Amino acid sequence: MVSGSALRRLWQAALDAALPPSCLTCEAPVLDQGTQCAACFTRLSFIGDPCCGRCGLPLPHAEAPCSACTARPPLFEAARAPLLYDEGAKALLLPFKYADRTELARPLSAHMARAGRALLLRADVLVPVPLHWRRLLRRRYNQAALLARQLAARADRPVIPDALRRLRATRPLGGLSAEERRVAVAGAFAVAPRHAHRIAGRRVLLIDDVLTTGATADACAAALLAAGARAVDVLAAARVPDPRADQP
């Protein structure tokens, strides 16, 4: 009798023969499906220690809170992301977000699981940042929800894809300062009443694709805490390396 693992290997071999593995970002030949070639992988900038213990921003020295978190502590307890949002990360995230490359959720979630291992271990439930319903209709999927499902499977944690609702369509945040972003998303989120009992008393891990100033994460955290969440952490695929500069 052929084992399940043997069948999976046979299926993978057949798939590789029919569709030779290619790089996720440049289509160069690679050894394994769902991976990047060496050139594309080395373009990724991974975030390591030291970083801000609160928002995960890379720091030159200790892991104490950065100056921005000291001046205005976020409502979430900790945020982490594996990648800096530079050209290497954009080669994965932009097709994932805008070009129907939903298969990229799997490799991105693998990076996130490594960077956010401690957050996943202490999470009671995973919740993605929601899209407004009109944007969801145009895009047909919520990229944060795809990442949350992948991470929930990896960490054996429950996920509530529609726990949060976006109450109104917010203006595009690109190009806005940190303060403008906070104003734009203030009060824009709420916990869906039918899921409130699954949030109350739980430590929630909020999932998103890119963390910039943390304004959206903070607005979501406010809604989750108002619904009775015990605490909120944040795990994103990438973070903007210089996110708090108040520049237009």
C-alpha positions in Angstrom: 0.0 0.0 0.0 1.4 3.4 -1.0 1.6 5.9 1.9 0.1 9.4 1.7 3.6 10.9 1.8 4.7 8.7 -1.2 1.6 9.8 -3.1 2.4 13.4 -2.5 5.9 13.0 -3.7 4.7 11.2 -6.9 2.2 14.0 -7.4 4.8 16.7 -7.0 7.2 14.9 -9.4 4.4 14.7 -12.0 3.6 18.4 -11.5 7.3 19.4 -11.8 7.6 17.4 -15.0 4.5 19.1 -16.5 5.2 22.6 -15.1 8.9 22.9 -14.3 9.4 25.0 -11.1 10.1 28.7 -11.7 11.0 31.6 -9.5 8.0 33.3 -7.9 9.1 36.7 -9.0 11.2 36.4 -12.2 10.3 32.9 -13.5 13.9 31.7 -13.6 14.2 27.9 -13.1 14.4 26.8 -9.5 14.6 23.4 -7.8 11.3 23.6 -5.9 7.8 24.9 -6.6 6.9 28.0 -4.6 10.4 29.3 -4.1 12.6 32.2 -5.4 15.8 32.0 -7.3 19.0 33.1 -5.5 19.1 36.5 -7.2 15.5 37.4 -6.1 15.8 36.0 -2.7 18.9 38.0 -1.9 17.0 41.2 -2.8 14.8 40.6 0.2 15.7 42.7 3.3 14.9 40.7 6.4 14.2 42.4 9.7 16.2 41.1 12.6 17.3 42.3 16.0 17.6 44.9 17.2 14.2 46.3 16.6 11.6 48.3 18.6 10.0 46.0 21.1 6.7 47.6 20.4 6.3 48.3 16.7 9.1 46.2 15.3 10.9 49.0 13.6 14.6 48.2 13.0 16.8 50.1 15.4 20.6 50.6 15.4 21.0 49.6 19.0 18.7 48.2 21.8 15.2 46.6 21.6 13.7 49.3 23.8 10.7 51.2 22.3 11.5 53.6 19.5 11.1 57.3 20.0 7.7 57.3 18.2 6.3 54.6 20.4 7.6 56.3 23.5 5.9 59.6 22.5 2.6 57.9 21.4 2.4 54.3 22.6 0.3 52.2 20.2 -2.8 50.4 21.4 -1.4 47.1 20.2 1.2 45.4 22.4 3.7 44.3 19.8 4.1 44.3 16.0 6.4 42.3 13.9 7.1 41.8 10.1 9.8 39.7 8.4 10.6 42.0 5.5 11.4 45.6 4.9 9.0 47.0 2.3 11.7 47.7 -0.4 12.0 46.6 -4.0 12.6 43.0 -3.1 9.5 42.8 -1.0 7.4 44.7 -3.5 8.2 42.1 -6.1 6.2 39.6 -3.9 3.6 41.9 -2.4 2.4 44.0 -5.3 1.5 41.0 -7.5 -0.1 39.3 -4.5 -2.2 42.4 -3.7 -3.1 43.7 -7.1 -2.5 41.0 -9.7 -4.4 37.9 -8.5 -1.2 36.1 -7.4 -3.0 34.5 -4.5 -0.5 31.6 -4.4 2.0 34.1 -2.9 0.2 33.9 0.4 2.0 30.7 1.1 5.6 31.8 0.9 4.8 35.1 2.5 3.1 33.4 5.4 6.2 31.2 5.8 8.4 34.3 6.3 5.7 35.8 8.7 5.5 32.6 10.8 9.3 32.7 11.4 9.3 36.4 12.3 6.1 36.2 14.4 6.7 32.9 16.1 6.3 34.3 19.6 3.2 36.3 18.7 1.6 33.2 17.1 2.4 31.1 20.1 0.6 33.5 22.5 -2.3 34.3 20.2 -5.8 32.9 20.9 -7.3 33.9 17.6 -6.1 35.5 14.3 -8.1 38.3 12.7 -7.2 40.0 9.3 -7.5 43.7 8.6 -10.7 44.0 6.5 -11.3 45.6 3.2 -14.3 47.8 2.6 -16.9 45.8 0.7 -16.6 47.9 -2.4 -12.9 47.3 -2.6 -13.4 43.6 -1.9 -15.8 43.4 -4.8 -13.3 45.0 -7.1 -10.3 42.9 -5.9 -12.3 39.7 -5.3 -10.2 38.7 -2.3 -8.8 40.2 0.9 -5.0 39.6 0.9 -4.8 39.9 4.7 -7.4 37.2 5.1 -5.4 34.9 2.8 -2.4 35.4 4.9 -4.4 34.9 8.1 -5.7 31.5 6.9 -2.2 30.3 5.9 -0.8 31.4 9.3 -3.7 29.8 11.2 -3.0 26.5 9.5 0.7 26.7 10.2 0.3 27.6 13.9 -2.8 25.6 14.5 -4.8 28.6 15.7 -8.4 29.6 14.9 -9.0 32.4 12.5 -12.1 34.7 12.1 -11.8 36.1 8.6 -14.8 38.5 9.0 -14.4 39.4 12.7 -13.7 43.1 11.8 -15.8 45.3 9.6 -14.7 48.4 7.8 -17.5 50.8 8.5 -16.6 53.3 5.8 -14.4 53.6 2.8 -11.3 55.5 3.8 -9.3 57.7 1.5 -6.1 56.2 0.0 -3.4 56.5 2.7 -0.4 56.6 0.3 1.4 59.9 0.6 -0.3 60.9 3.9 1.6 61.8 7.0 1.4 59.7 10.1 -1.1 62.1 11.7 -3.2 62.3 8.5 -3.3 58.5 8.5 -4.5 58.4 12.1 -7.3 60.9 11.3 -8.3 59.1 8.1 -8.8 55.7 9.8 -10.1 56.8 13.3 -13.3 55.0 14.0 -13.3 53.2 10.7 -13.5 49.7 12.1 -15.8 47.7 14.4 -16.1 44.1 15.5 -19.0 42.3 13.8 -21.6 41.7 16.6 -22.0 38.0 15.7 -18.3 37.5 16.5 -18.0 39.6 19.6 -18.2 36.6 22.0 -15.2 35.1 20.2 -13.1 38.2 20.7 -14.0 39.0 24.3 -11.2 38.0 26.7 -8.9 36.7 23.9 -5.5 37.8 22.8 -5.9 38.7 19.2 -3.2 38.6 16.5 -4.1 41.1 13.8 -2.8 40.2 10.3 -2.0 42.6 7.5 0.2 42.7 4.4 2.1 46.0 5.0 2.7 48.0 8.2 3.4 51.6 7.5 2.8 54.0 10.4 0.6 51.6 12.4 -2.4 53.9 12.1 -4.6 51.2 10.5 -3.4 48.6 13.0 -4.1 50.9 15.9 -7.6 51.7 14.6 -8.3 48.0 14.4 -6.8 47.4 17.8 -9.1 50.1 19.2 -12.2 48.2 17.8 -11.0 44.9 19.1 -10.2 46.2 22.6 -13.6 48.0 22.7 -15.2 44.6 22.0 -13.4 43.1 25.0 -10.2 41.7 23.6 -7.6 41.1 26.3 -4.7 42.3 24.1 -3.8 42.8 20.5 -0.6 42.0 18.6 0.1 42.7 14.9 1.9 40.5 12.3 2.5 41.9 8.8 4.4 40.6 5.8 6.4 43.7 5.5 6.9 47.1 7.0 7.9 50.5 5.6 11.4 51.2 6.9 10.9 54.9 7.7 7.2 55.0 8.4 6.6 57.9 10.8 8.1 60.8 8.9 5.3 63.4 8.7 5.9 64.2 5.0 3.2 64.7 2.3 
